Amino acid sequence: MNILTAKEMAAADHQSIALGVPVAELMEHAGAAVARFCLSHYAGDLFPVVLCGKGNNGGDGFVAARHLAEAGRFVRIVLLGAATDVKGEAADALVRAESHNDIELHEVADEEALKTALADAALILDAVVGTGFKPPLRGLAATARDILAATTTPVVAVDLPSGWDADSMDQKSPDAFRADAVVTFVAPKLAHIFGHLTPGKNFGPVVVANIGTPASAVASTTNLHWAGAAKSIAEFPRDINSNKGKFGHVLILGGALGKAGAPTMASLASMRTGAGLTTAAVVKDVLPTVASIAPELMLTPLAESPTGGMSLDVLAPAKLAQLLKGITVVGIGPGLGTEGTTPDFVRQFLKSVTLPLVLDADALNALAGRTQLFHDAIEAAKTLGKPRTIVLTPHPGEMARLLGITVKEVEADRINLARTFATEHGVTLVLKGWRTLIAHPDGRIAVNTTGNPSMAKGGSGDILTGIVSAMLSQYPDNVAEAVEAAVFLHGLAGDFACTAQDEHTVLATDTVAHLFRAFRFRNTDADHLTWIAGGAAR
């Protein structure tokens, strides 16, 4: 699912009309979708008030009001202005709504009338302005924003919280309406993906409705898409004639002395994500600790160098071949350390091993300032006719060290930085943070919309390494989708963990415990709405 700009959404609407889909039909489907969402998620005898502007966003609101009334709700439409000022298809939608016995229309022209009209609402639909609007809000619309800010009444935004620039990539927009949920149409816009549209809530829903816009009418130039769509690769039942050999063998390589927890968590996540086999390769002294996580985990002891760190003897051809026998994916870095010969170990490992690699934590630190090694490894494989898969999963600090820049510089231009790095080095880059980016070698970027502040805990990155490694082991021919799905599942499991607990109490391993819920979750619900964000609260 592509992420659109406001201009691209407008073009899609115009192209739909050119292809024979009338505006009135699109408006009807949009309003019906909003009503379905409200009826499903705001049950009971709620009294909905639909706050409408005079344009097509208001038209969607008029249709939603009619569908709510047809479902047995008494509905009040509050129009900011006069009905005679509403034109076109929106005017037709208003006439149809007014004809329903369970709908009353309030035309308001001042603050007092607006306050009175909203005072007894149990649910408010914000249909004032939508994607085509450019801030700031003025006049009665700005007054309505301030009134809603002072209430606790649930607000469902139609298309976009009024006053929010659809092309904004800011997390916040203090000038926009608050919203407890957002129902948008056709595809998410930049603001839906990058904005925190439900201030004070980690899980406020953002859902997308298909309103009949032909797929051929939708074109995007952002080269950005939603990571959640990739989850579908993990939703097909496994072949009844399955065995562990069909789902890959993950090797988690890490675990220096005193850092047993990291490879342990990565290994657990790999097993829980469906890898057929998982082996942890760690130094001998931490082997018992890692072994205690699960009897299903296999282990390989690694020698330490006399000066500390991983012994380079492990990389001797015969020993390396034995270590990698039967392995399909290597996750390297969790708890690896940076002592002694370990950085040299990582660099030589990257040069010597042609298996798919997932690099995190200390494996990334070992390559700080040496990013040319990624490019060299990819090019060397090409000369042998064996394309390589290398996935990096840095947080902003690790990314800054890789490039020799500051974290502030990383955060200032995340999309361009991620895209440039992935294309120039031929790797898949998972740049973690608010809206984790998955940048592919071909220049495409997927944006993840799951995850929450409870995951800002030690071990979360190790869990992600295990999940990514396991997904690659099961879907080796679908690298992009496997990595995108892994990131989405990790964040979704974290969302489920947070709904079950509190964001202060969730541990990284709690995320693993909720992976089964993430796998079972379907992005599209019974109302045919696709949940871009907030799915764990559904």
C-alpha positions as CSV (number, residue, x, y, z in Angstrom):
1,M,0.0,0.0,0.0
2,N,1.6,3.2,-1.2
3,I,1.8,6.4,0.9
4,L,0.3,9.4,-1.0
5,T,0.7,13.1,-0.9
6,A,-2.3,15.4,-0.9
7,K,-1.6,16.2,-4.6
8,E,-1.5,12.5,-5.5
9,M,-4.8,11.9,-3.6
10,A,-6.4,14.7,-5.5
11,A,-5.1,13.2,-8.8
12,A,-6.5,9.8,-7.8
13,D,-9.9,11.3,-7.3
14,H,-9.8,13.1,-10.7
15,Q,-8.6,10.0,-12.4
16,S,-11.4,8.0,-10.8
17,I,-13.9,10.4,-12.2
18,A,-12.3,10.1,-15.6
19,L,-12.6,6.3,-15.4
20,G,-16.3,6.6,-14.8
21,V,-16.6,6.6,-11.0
22,P,-18.7,9.6,-9.9
23,V,-17.8,11.8,-7.0
24,A,-21.1,11.0,-5.4
25,E,-20.3,7.3,-5.4
26,L,-16.9,7.9,-3.8
27,M,-18.6,10.1,-1.2
28,E,-21.2,7.5,-0.5
29,H,-18.7,4.8,0.1
30,A,-16.5,7.1,2.3
31,G,-19.4,8.1,4.5
32,A,-20.6,4.6,4.8
33,A,-17.1,3.4,5.9
34,V,-17.0,6.0,8.6
35,A,-20.4,5.0,9.9
36,R,-19.4,1.3,9.9
37,F,-16.3,2.1,12.0
38,C,-18.3,4.2,14.5
39,L,-21.0,1.5,14.8
40,S,-18.4,-1.2,15.4
41,H,-16.2,0.7,17.9
42,Y,-18.5,3.1,19.6
43,A,-21.4,0.7,20.5
44,G,-24.4,1.4,22.6
45,D,-26.9,4.2,22.4
46,L,-24.4,6.9,21.7
47,F,-25.6,10.2,20.4
48,P,-23.4,11.1,17.5
49,V,-22.9,14.7,16.4
50,V,-21.4,15.2,13.0
51,L,-19.4,18.4,12.7
52,C,-19.3,19.4,9.1
53,G,-17.7,21.9,6.8
54,K,-19.2,23.1,3.6
55,G,-16.9,21.1,1.2
56,N,-16.6,17.5,0.2
57,N,-15.2,16.5,3.6
58,G,-18.5,17.8,5.0
59,G,-20.2,15.8,2.3
60,D,-18.6,12.6,3.6
61,G,-19.9,13.6,7.1
62,F,-23.5,14.1,5.8
63,V,-23.4,10.6,4.3
64,A,-22.0,9.1,7.5
65,A,-24.8,10.8,9.5
66,R,-27.4,9.3,7.2
67,H,-25.9,5.8,7.6
68,L,-25.8,6.2,11.4
69,A,-29.4,7.3,11.4
70,E,-30.4,4.3,9.2
71,A,-28.7,2.1,11.8
72,G,-31.0,3.4,14.5
73,R,-29.1,6.4,15.9
74,F,-30.5,9.8,16.4
75,V,-27.9,12.1,14.8
76,R,-27.3,15.8,14.9
77,I,-25.4,17.5,12.0
78,V,-23.7,20.7,13.0
79,L,-22.8,22.7,9.9
80,L,-20.2,25.5,10.2
81,G,-22.1,28.0,8.1
82,A,-25.3,28.0,6.1
83,A,-26.7,25.1,4.1
84,T,-27.2,27.4,1.1
85,D,-23.4,27.7,0.9
86,V,-22.9,23.9,0.4
87,K,-22.5,23.0,-3.3
88,G,-22.2,20.1,-5.6
89,E,-22.3,16.5,-4.5
90,A,-22.0,17.7,-0.8
91,A,-25.2,19.6,-1.2
92,D,-27.0,16.5,-2.6
93,A,-25.7,14.5,0.3
94,L,-27.0,17.1,2.8
95,V,-30.4,17.0,1.2
96,R,-30.6,13.2,1.5
97,A,-29.4,13.4,5.2
98,E,-32.0,16.1,6.1
99,S,-34.8,14.0,4.7
100,H,-34.2,11.4,7.4
101,N,-36.5,11.7,10.4
102,D,-33.7,10.9,12.9
103,I,-31.4,13.6,11.8
104,E,-31.5,17.2,12.9
105,L,-29.5,20.0,11.2
106,H,-28.0,22.9,13.2
107,E,-26.5,25.7,11.1
108,V,-24.1,27.6,13.4
109,A,-22.5,30.9,12.8
110,D,-21.0,31.8,16.2
111,E,-19.2,30.3,19.2
112,E,-22.2,30.1,21.5
113,A,-24.3,28.3,19.0
114,L,-21.5,25.9,18.4
115,K,-20.9,25.2,22.1
116,T,-24.6,24.5,22.5
117,A,-24.8,22.2,19.5
118,L,-21.8,20.1,20.8
119,A,-22.6,20.1,24.5
120,D,-24.6,16.9,24.8
121,A,-22.7,14.8,22.2
122,A,-21.5,11.3,23.2
123,L,-19.5,11.0,20.0
124,I,-18.2,13.7,17.6
125,L,-17.3,13.1,13.9
126,D,-14.9,15.7,12.6
127,A,-15.8,16.3,9.0
128,V,-14.8,19.9,8.7
129,V,-11.8,19.8,6.3
130,G,-9.8,16.9,4.9
131,T,-6.7,16.1,2.9
132,G,-7.0,19.0,0.4
133,F,-6.9,21.6,3.2
134,K,-3.8,23.7,3.9
135,P,-3.4,25.1,7.4
136,P,-4.0,27.1,9.4
137,L,-7.6,26.8,10.6
138,R,-9.4,30.1,10.8
139,G,-12.7,31.4,12.0
140,L,-15.4,29.0,13.3
141,A,-13.3,26.0,12.4
142,A,-10.5,27.2,14.8
143,T,-13.1,27.8,17.4
144,A,-14.4,24.3,17.0
145,R,-10.9,23.0,17.5
146,D,-10.5,24.9,20.8
147,I,-13.9,23.7,22.0
148,L,-13.1,20.0,21.3
149,A,-9.7,20.4,23.0
150,A,-11.4,21.2,26.2
151,T,-13.7,18.2,26.1
152,T,-13.2,14.4,26.7
153,T,-15.9,13.4,24.1
154,P,-14.5,10.8,21.7
155,V,-13.7,12.3,18.3
156,V,-13.5,10.4,15.0
157,A,-11.8,12.3,12.3
158,V,-13.1,11.8,8.7
159,D,-10.1,11.5,6.4
160,L,-7.8,13.6,8.6
161,P,-8.0,15.6,11.8
162,S,-9.2,19.0,10.5
163,G,-6.3,21.4,10.3
164,W,-3.6,18.8,9.9
165,D,-1.5,19.2,6.7
166,A,-1.8,15.9,4.9
167,D,1.8,16.3,3.6
168,S,3.2,17.0,7.1
169,M,5.7,14.5,8.5
170,D,5.7,16.1,11.9
171,Q,4.7,14.0,14.9
172,K,2.5,16.7,16.2
173,S,0.2,19.5,14.9
174,P,-1.0,21.7,17.7
175,D,-3.2,23.7,15.3
176,A,-5.3,20.6,14.3
177,F,-8.4,19.0,15.9
178,R,-7.7,16.3,18.4
179,A,-8.8,12.8,17.4
180,D,-9.3,9.5,19.1
181,A,-9.5,7.7,15.7
182,V,-9.1,8.5,12.1
183,V,-10.9,6.9,9.1
184,T,-9.2,7.8,5.8
185,F,-9.8,6.7,2.2
186,V,-7.9,4.8,-0.6
187,A,-4.4,5.0,0.9
188,P,-2.7,6.6,3.9
189,K,-1.2,10.0,3.4
190,L,2.1,11.2,4.8
191,A,0.5,12.7,7.9
192,H,-1.3,9.4,8.7
193,I,1.9,7.5,8.7
194,F,4.3,10.0,10.4
195,G,2.0,12.0,12.6
196,H,0.9,11.0,16.1
197,L,-2.8,11.7,15.3
198,T,-4.1,10.7,18.7
199,P,-2.2,12.8,21.3
200,G,-2.0,11.1,24.7
201,K,-2.9,7.7,23.2
202,N,-0.4,5.1,22.0
203,F,-3.0,3.1,20.1
204,G,-5.5,5.4,18.5
205,P,-6.7,3.8,15.4
206,V,-5.9,5.0,11.9
207,V,-7.9,3.0,9.4
208,V,-8.1,3.1,5.6
209,A,-11.3,2.4,3.7
210,N,-11.5,1.2,0.1
211,I,-14.1,3.5,-1.5
212,G,-14.1,2.2,-5.0
213,T,-11.2,4.2,-6.4
214,P,-9.7,2.1,-9.2
215,A,-6.2,0.8,-8.5
216,S,-5.0,2.3,-11.9
217,A,-6.0,5.7,-10.6
218,V,-3.6,5.6,-7.7
219,A,0.0,6.7,-8.4
220,S,2.7,7.6,-6.0
221,T,6.1,9.3,-6.5
222,T,7.2,9.2,-2.9
223,N,8.6,5.7,-3.2
224,L,7.2,5.1,0.3
225,H,4.9,2.3,1.2
226,W,3.3,0.8,4.3
227,A,5.3,-2.0,5.9
228,G,2.2,-3.7,7.3
229,A,1.0,-5.0,4.0
230,A,4.0,-7.4,3.9
231,K,2.6,-9.3,6.9
232,S,0.4,-11.2,4.5
233,I,3.3,-13.5,3.6
234,A,3.0,-15.0,7.1
235,E,-0.7,-15.5,7.0
236,F,-0.9,-18.6,4.7
237,P,-1.2,-22.0,6.5
238,R,1.9,-24.1,6.3
239,D,1.9,-27.1,4.0
240,I,0.4,-30.1,5.8
241,N,3.5,-32.1,4.8
242,S,6.0,-29.9,6.6
243,N,9.2,-30.5,8.5
244,K,11.7,-28.3,10.3
245,G,14.0,-28.4,7.3
246,K,11.5,-26.3,5.3
247,F,11.7,-23.3,7.6
248,G,15.4,-22.6,7.8
249,H,18.1,-22.8,10.4
250,V,19.0,-19.5,12.2
251,L,22.4,-19.0,13.8
252,I,22.5,-16.3,16.5
253,L,26.2,-15.3,16.9
254,G,27.1,-13.2,20.0
255,G,27.2,-13.6,23.7
256,A,30.5,-12.3,25.1
257,L,31.2,-12.8,28.8
258,G,28.7,-10.8,30.8
259,K,26.3,-10.3,27.9
260,A,24.5,-13.6,27.8
261,G,21.0,-12.0,27.8
262,A,21.2,-10.5,24.3
263,P,21.8,-13.7,22.3
264,T,19.4,-15.6,24.6
265,M,16.6,-13.1,23.7
266,A,17.4,-13.1,20.0
267,S,17.4,-16.9,20.0
268,L,14.0,-17.1,21.8
269,A,12.5,-14.6,19.3
270,S,13.8,-16.6,16.4
271,M,12.2,-19.8,17.7
272,R,8.9,-18.1,18.5
273,T,8.9,-16.5,15.0
274,G,8.9,-19.9,13.3
275,A,12.4,-20.8,12.3
276,G,12.7,-24.5,11.9
277,L,15.9,-24.6,13.9
278,T,17.8,-22.1,16.0
279,T,21.4,-22.3,17.2
280,A,23.1,-19.9,19.5
281,A,26.9,-19.6,19.0
282,V,28.4,-18.0,22.1
283,V,31.6,-18.1,24.2
284,K,31.9,-21.1,26.4
285,D,31.5,-19.2,29.7
286,V,28.0,-18.0,28.9
287,L,26.8,-21.3,27.4
288,P,24.8,-22.5,30.5
289,T,22.9,-19.2,30.8
290,V,21.9,-19.2,27.1
291,A,21.0,-22.9,27.3
292,S,18.5,-22.2,30.1
293,I,16.1,-20.2,27.9
294,A,14.5,-23.2,26.2
295,P,15.3,-26.9,25.7
296,E,14.6,-26.5,21.9
297,L,17.6,-24.2,21.5
298,M,20.8,-25.7,20.1
299,L,24.2,-24.3,21.1
300,T,27.7,-24.0,19.8
301,P,30.5,-23.0,22.0
302,L,33.0,-20.4,20.6
303,A,36.5,-19.9,21.7
304,E,37.7,-16.5,23.1
305,S,41.0,-14.9,22.1
306,P,43.7,-14.9,24.8
307,T,43.5,-11.1,24.6
308,G,39.7,-11.0,24.9
309,G,36.9,-11.1,22.3
310,M,36.0,-13.7,19.8
311,S,38.9,-15.8,18.6
312,L,39.9,-15.4,15.0
313,D,40.6,-19.1,14.9
314,V,36.8,-19.6,14.5
315,L,37.2,-18.2,11.0
316,A,39.7,-20.8,9.9
317,P,38.0,-22.4,6.8
318,A,37.4,-25.8,8.3
319,K,36.0,-24.4,11.6
320,L,33.9,-21.8,9.9
321,A,32.4,-24.5,7.5
322,Q,31.5,-26.6,10.6
323,L,29.9,-23.6,12.3
324,L,27.8,-22.8,9.3
325,K,26.9,-26.3,8.3
326,G,23.1,-26.4,7.6
327,I,22.7,-22.7,8.5
328,T,20.4,-20.5,6.3
329,V,20.6,-17.1,8.1
330,V,23.1,-15.6,10.6
331,G,22.1,-13.0,13.1
332,I,25.3,-11.5,14.4
333,G,25.8,-8.8,17.1
334,P,23.6,-9.4,20.1
335,G,25.9,-9.3,23.2
336,L,28.9,-9.7,21.0
337,G,31.0,-7.1,22.7
338,T,33.8,-4.9,21.3
339,E,36.7,-6.3,23.3
340,G,40.0,-7.5,21.9
341,T,39.8,-9.2,18.5
342,T,36.0,-9.0,18.2
343,P,35.9,-6.1,15.8
344,D,38.3,-7.9,13.5
345,F,36.3,-11.0,13.8
346,V,33.1,-9.2,12.6
347,R,34.9,-7.6,9.6
348,Q,36.5,-10.9,8.5
349,F,33.2,-12.7,9.0
350,L,31.4,-10.2,6.7
351,K,34.0,-10.9,4.0
352,S,34.1,-14.6,4.4
353,V,30.4,-15.6,4.8
354,T,28.0,-15.4,1.9
355,L,24.9,-16.5,3.8
356,P,22.1,-13.9,4.5
357,L,23.3,-11.8,7.5
358,V,21.4,-9.7,10.0
359,L,23.7,-7.3,11.7
360,D,22.9,-5.5,14.9
361,A,24.4,-4.0,18.0
362,D,28.1,-4.7,18.4
363,A,28.4,-6.1,14.9
364,L,27.4,-2.6,13.7
365,N,29.8,-0.9,16.1
366,A,32.6,-3.1,14.7
367,L,32.0,-1.6,11.3
368,A,31.8,2.0,12.3
369,G,33.5,4.1,9.7
370,R,34.0,1.1,7.5
371,T,30.8,1.0,5.6
372,Q,32.6,0.3,2.3
373,L,32.9,-3.3,3.5
374,F,29.2,-3.7,2.9
375,H,29.5,-2.6,-0.6
376,D,32.5,-4.7,-1.2
377,A,30.8,-7.8,0.1
378,I,27.8,-7.3,-2.1
379,E,29.9,-6.6,-5.2
380,A,32.1,-9.7,-4.5
381,A,29.0,-11.9,-4.4
382,K,27.8,-10.5,-7.7
383,T,31.0,-11.5,-9.4
384,L,30.3,-15.0,-8.3
385,G,26.7,-14.9,-9.4
386,K,25.5,-15.2,-5.9
387,P,23.5,-12.2,-4.8
388,R,23.9,-11.5,-1.0
389,T,21.4,-10.4,1.5
390,I,22.7,-8.1,4.2
391,V,20.3,-6.5,6.7
392,L,21.4,-3.9,9.2
393,T,19.2,-2.9,12.1
394,P,20.7,0.2,13.7
395,H,19.1,2.6,16.2
396,P,20.0,6.3,15.5
397,G,23.1,6.1,17.7
398,E,24.5,3.1,15.9
399,M,23.6,4.7,12.5
400,A,25.5,7.8,13.6
401,R,28.6,5.8,14.5
402,L,28.5,3.9,11.2
403,L,28.5,7.1,9.3
404,G,30.7,9.2,11.6
405,I,28.0,11.8,12.1
406,T,25.8,13.0,15.0
407,V,22.5,11.5,16.0
408,K,20.9,14.9,15.4
409,E,22.1,14.7,11.8
410,V,20.6,11.2,11.4
411,E,17.3,12.3,12.8
412,A,17.2,15.4,10.7
413,D,16.8,13.6,7.3
414,R,16.0,10.0,8.1
415,I,14.3,9.1,4.8
416,N,17.0,10.4,2.5
417,L,19.8,9.1,4.6
418,A,18.3,5.6,4.8
419,R,17.6,5.5,1.1
420,T,21.0,6.7,0.1
421,F,22.8,4.3,2.4
422,A,20.7,1.3,1.2
423,T,21.1,2.0,-2.5
424,E,24.8,2.9,-2.3
425,H,25.8,-0.1,-0.2
426,G,23.3,-2.6,-1.6
427,V,21.9,-3.5,1.8
428,T,18.5,-3.5,3.5
429,L,18.6,-0.9,6.2
430,V,16.2,-1.0,9.2
431,L,16.6,2.4,10.8
432,K,14.8,2.1,14.1
433,G,12.9,4.9,15.8
434,W,9.5,6.6,15.6
435,R,8.2,5.1,12.4
436,T,11.0,2.7,11.7
437,L,12.1,2.8,8.1
438,I,13.0,-0.3,6.0
439,A,15.1,1.0,3.1
440,H,15.8,-1.5,0.3
441,P,18.7,-1.6,-2.2
442,D,16.3,-0.5,-5.1
443,G,15.4,2.7,-3.3
444,R,12.0,1.8,-2.0
445,I,11.3,2.5,1.7
446,A,8.6,0.9,3.8
447,V,7.5,2.7,6.9
448,N,6.4,0.8,10.0
449,T,3.5,2.0,12.0
450,T,3.5,-0.4,15.0
451,G,5.4,-0.1,18.3
452,N,5.1,2.1,21.3
453,P,7.2,3.7,24.1
454,S,7.1,0.5,26.2
455,M,9.6,-1.0,23.8
456,A,12.2,1.6,24.7
457,K,13.9,-1.0,26.9
458,G,17.1,-3.0,26.8
459,G,16.6,-6.2,24.7
460,S,14.2,-4.9,22.2
461,G,16.8,-4.7,19.5
462,D,17.9,-8.3,20.2
463,I,14.3,-9.5,19.9
464,L,14.1,-7.7,16.5
465,T,17.3,-9.4,15.3
466,G,15.8,-12.8,16.1
467,I,12.5,-12.0,14.4
468,V,14.2,-10.7,11.2
469,S,16.5,-13.7,11.1
470,A,13.7,-16.1,11.5
471,M,11.5,-14.5,8.8
472,L,14.4,-14.5,6.4
473,S,15.0,-18.2,7.1
474,Q,11.4,-18.9,6.2
475,Y,11.0,-16.6,3.2
476,P,14.5,-16.4,1.6
477,D,13.0,-15.5,-1.8
478,N,11.0,-12.6,-0.5
479,V,13.7,-10.6,1.4
480,A,11.9,-7.2,1.3
481,E,8.6,-8.6,2.5
482,A,10.2,-10.8,5.1
483,V,12.1,-7.9,6.7
484,E,9.1,-5.6,6.5
485,A,6.8,-8.2,8.0
486,A,9.4,-8.9,10.8
487,V,9.5,-5.2,11.8
488,F,5.7,-4.9,11.7
489,L,5.2,-8.0,13.8
490,H,7.7,-7.0,16.4
491,G,6.0,-3.6,16.9
492,L,2.5,-5.2,16.9
493,A,3.6,-7.7,19.5
494,G,4.9,-4.8,21.5
495,D,1.5,-3.1,21.1
496,F,-0.3,-6.2,22.4
497,A,2.0,-6.4,25.3
498,C,1.4,-2.8,26.2
499,T,-2.4,-3.2,26.0
500,A,-2.1,-6.2,28.4
501,Q,0.2,-4.3,30.9
502,D,1.4,-0.7,31.2
503,E,4.0,0.9,29.1
504,H,6.3,1.2,32.1
505,T,6.2,-2.5,33.0
506,V,6.6,-4.2,29.6
507,L,9.9,-6.1,29.1
508,A,11.4,-7.1,25.8
509,T,10.6,-10.7,26.5
510,D,6.9,-9.8,27.0
511,T,6.9,-8.8,23.4
512,V,8.0,-12.3,22.4
513,A,5.1,-13.7,24.6
514,H,2.6,-11.7,22.5
515,L,4.0,-12.7,19.1
516,F,1.3,-15.3,18.6
517,R,-1.3,-12.5,18.8
518,A,0.6,-10.4,16.2
519,F,0.7,-13.4,13.8
520,R,-3.0,-14.1,14.3
521,F,-4.0,-10.4,13.8
522,R,-5.4,-9.5,10.4
523,N,-4.9,-5.9,9.2
524,T,-8.3,-5.8,7.5
525,D,-11.3,-6.2,9.7
526,A,-14.8,-7.4,9.2
527,D,-15.9,-3.9,8.1
528,H,-13.3,-4.1,5.3
529,L,-11.2,-1.4,6.9
530,T,-7.4,-1.7,7.0
531,W,-5.8,-0.8,10.3
532,I,-2.7,1.2,9.6
533,A,-2.2,2.0,13.3
534,G,-3.8,1.1,16.6
535,G,-4.7,-2.4,15.7
536,A,-3.8,-4.0,19.0
537,A,-6.7,-2.0,20.6
538,R,-9.2,-3.4,18.1
